[in-house]
Each structure stands twice: as structure tokens, then as C-alpha cells.
Amino acid sequence: MRKIADRERVKVLQRFFKTGKGEYGEGDKFLGVTVPKLRELAKKYQGIALAEVKNLLHSKIHEERLLALLILVSKFQVGKEQERGKIYNIYLKNTKYVNNWDLVDLSADKIAGEYLRGKSKNILYKLAKSKNLWERRIAILATFNFIKDNKFSEALKIAEILLEDKEDLIHKAVGWMLREVGRRNTKSEEDFLKKHCQNMPRTMLRYAIEKFPKRKRFDIMKKWQS
């Protein structure tokens, strides 16, 4: 990783991922490795032991944690049920290291969401009520897996739990998932918006209605403002 790192990218990444004092990524460290390069490394080292991946996930370096998650996703996709269970448990026990939006977005639906197919979703409701921002984002992003199967109930219920969340990154994530619901079933999203749009944060609502026709977006925003 250090051989392919681009140190000139580091300052850009630190700004992009909000690593300043008081920001959500405060103190995070970067090498300057691109995601495509990390995907190549994940493919190359997919066979390393889970214990080694876990050590990598505990790194202070952002890209090393991301590489660990990409390897876990890769292992999960080809693994049998027993190994998938181990990977899922590692993921849930180490959410403190899945601590930026890209780390969540590239792993939550592919590990947590996929593992929970056909199983109880209670853990997602627990995560949705967590004090940890990233666990709440994992909860809503995991539902993307179900949305792709045209199963919307978990996404809508967790979105309802997160309506009053104070974090902009949660507003964006919930709005994104509502938009994905609407792409597959417009009525399901519109029914949710009719009930909740006036209580939704502006960013959440704008993300949710992004693909609506202009006139419909205008009418919904007018209702939100009233």
C-alpha cells in the first residue's frame, strides 16, 4: 500500500472525509491510495486469514481499514454459511472501526444486509437507536440489500426511527434509501412522504425526492415549508 500511495492526495482526502477537530472523521489518517487500487489488493489478498483481516481493520490508517472491509466483503461473497457467520460477527463486533461513510457504504448491505436475509432483523433496530453515528448509518444502509429484492418494510421502519436524527450523514443516508425504494415502488415512497415529509430534515427530504418530476418536487417542498 505504501508503494502505491500518493501523498499528494492526503490533504484532499483529509478535507473530504472531515478529519479536522470536531468533525466526524477527526484525526483519521490517510496514505493516499485510491479505491480501485484497494479493490485490486483485496482481490489479490482475499485468501489471508480472518485474524489478519481483523488486525488490518483495527489500523489507524483509513485505507487499511477500508481494505480490510473489502477483503471481508470478498470473502463473504464466496464463503459458505459458517464462514459468512464468522465474517458477520467480526463486522458487528468491530463497528467502532467502520467509522466513516465510505467504510459503511461499501460494506453494510454486502455483509450485514446479506447475512440477515431470511433472518431476524432485530439487530438493525438496535443499531438504528445506537449513540454511534456509524452504527445508525450501518442500520439504514444494510436495508439496501432488502430494497434490491423489493422488500421495503425494514427500510421504511428504520427510516421512521431516524427521522429526528441530528446528523447530516444520517439524513443523506435515509434520503438515499427512500429514493431507492421509490425507484422500485413509487407508491411505497410516496405513502411514507405523505405521512412524514413535514417532519423530515430538509436534506433527507431533498435526497428522497431527487428523482421525482420537477413539479412534484416543488409541491412536496411547499408542503414541507408550510
N, C-alpha and C positions, 0 to 999 in steps of 0.2 A: 504493500500500500504506500509506503513511504517513497518507493522508487517512482511511482506513477503520480504522486501528489503534485498539485500545482499550488505553490504557496501564494501566488498572486490572487487566487480565488478566495483565500481565507477571510480577508476583511469583508469581501462581498457577502460571503456565507454568514459571517457573524452578524452583519446588519440584517440580512434576510430572515434569519432564524431568531432574531431578537435576543441577543446574548448580553445586552447591556444590563446595568444594575437595575433591579426592579422589574425587568422584562421577563416574559415567560421562559426564555431559554438562558437565563442569567448564568454566566460562567461556562457555558458549553464550549468545547474546544474542537477545532476542525483541522484537517490535514489538507483539504482541497482536492478530494477525489470525487469524480462525477458518478452519478447513479449508474449510467451504462457500464462504467469500469467496475463498479461494485457488483453489478449483476454478473459480469464475466468472472470475477473472483468467486462469487457464490457458486456458480456452476462448476468451476474448477475444484473447489474445496468442499463440495457437497458431502463428501464421504467422511469428513472428520467427525470425531466422537461428539456426542451431545455435551459431555462435560467440557470439552474445549470450546464449543459454541457458547455455552453458558459463561465461561470465563471472558470470552470476547464481548458478550452482551454487557458485562459489568465494566467495560472500559470507560474511561473519562473522555475518549475521543468519539465524537458524533458518528463519523463514518464507520468506525469499528462496531459500534452498536447496530448501525443500520446493516452492515454486512452480516452480523450475527442473525439478525431478523430475516434477511433474505435467504440465508442458509436454512434457517428453521422452516421458512415457507417452502423452500425447495424439498427439504426432507419430508415435510408433512405431505406434500402433493404425491410423493411416490411411496410413502410409508403405509404399512398395514395398521390396523386399528390399534394395536398395542403401542406401537411407536408413536402414532398420532396422539394417543392419550398422554404419553410422556412429554411430547412437544407442547401440547396444550397446557399441561400442568406447569412446565417450565415458564411458558408465556405468562400465565396468570400469577405465578409466584414472583415474577420479576417485572411487574408493570412499572415499578419506580425507574427502570432503565429504558422503558419505552416512552421517553419523555420529551417528545416534540411531535408536531403534527405529521411530519413526513414519516416518522417511525411508526406512528399509529396507522396512518392511511395505507401504508404498504404491507401491513400485517394483520390488522384486526379482523377483517372479513375473511381473510385467507386461512387464518388459524382458528381464532375463537368462533367466528361465524360458521365456518365449515364444520368444525368439530361438533357444534351444537345442533346441527341438522338432525331432526328426529329425536332430540333430547330436551330435557327441561331447560328453559331459558332464564331460570331464576337468577343465575349469576349476573346476567346483563342488567337486571333491575337493581341488583345490589351495587354494581359498578356505576350505574346511572345516578345513584344517590351518594356516591363517594365524594369526599372532600378534595380528592385528587383530580385536577383538571383532565389529565391524560386518561385516567380510568373512565371518566364520563365520556370522553371522546371515543374510547375503545367501545363503550357500550353502544353508542349510536352507529358507529362505523361498522361494527360487527353485523348489524342488521342488513347491510348492503348485500350480504350473501343470500339472505332470505328474499329481499326485494327482487333480486335477479331471477328467483323462482316464482315471482308473482305472489309472494306471501308477505303481506304488508302489516299485519297486526302488531308485531313486535316493534317495528319501526315507528308506527303511529303512537303506540303506548309510551315508548321511551321518549319520543319527541314531546309528548304531553308532559312527562316528568321534567323535561329540561326547558320548558317554556320560560321559566323565570330565572334561568341560569344567568349569571353576571358576566361570563366570559365570552368575548367576541368569537374565539375559536370554536366554542360550542354553538353559538348562533349560526356560524357558517356551516358547520358540520350537519346540524339539524336541517337547515335550509336545503343543503345539498341532498340529503336523504329524502326529504319531502319532494324535491324536484324529481328524483329518480323514481319515486312512487308514481308521480304524475305522468312521467314518460310512459309508464306501463298501464296505468289506470287513472285517467283524469278525474273521474268521479270521486275516487278514494281521497285524492289530494284536495279536491275542491270541498268535499264534505268536512275535512279537517280544518281547512281555512275558514269556512263559514262559521265554524264553531269557535275558532281560536285566533283569527287574524288580528283582532283588535287588542289582544293580549300578548302578541308576539313582538320580540325586539325587531326593530326595523331591518337590521342586516339579515336576520333569519328569514323574514318575510320576503325580502328582495331576492335572496338566493332561491327561495322556494318557487317564486313566480317568474323566474328569469326567462323561461321558455314559453310563457303564455303570450298570446297575441297582445299587441300594444294597448289596445282599448281595454282588454280585460285587466291587464296590469294596472292601468290608470284607475279603473273602478275599484280594485281591491285596495290600492294605496289610499284612495279617497276615503274608503270605509275605515281603514286603519287610522287615518288622521282625524276622523270625526269623533 
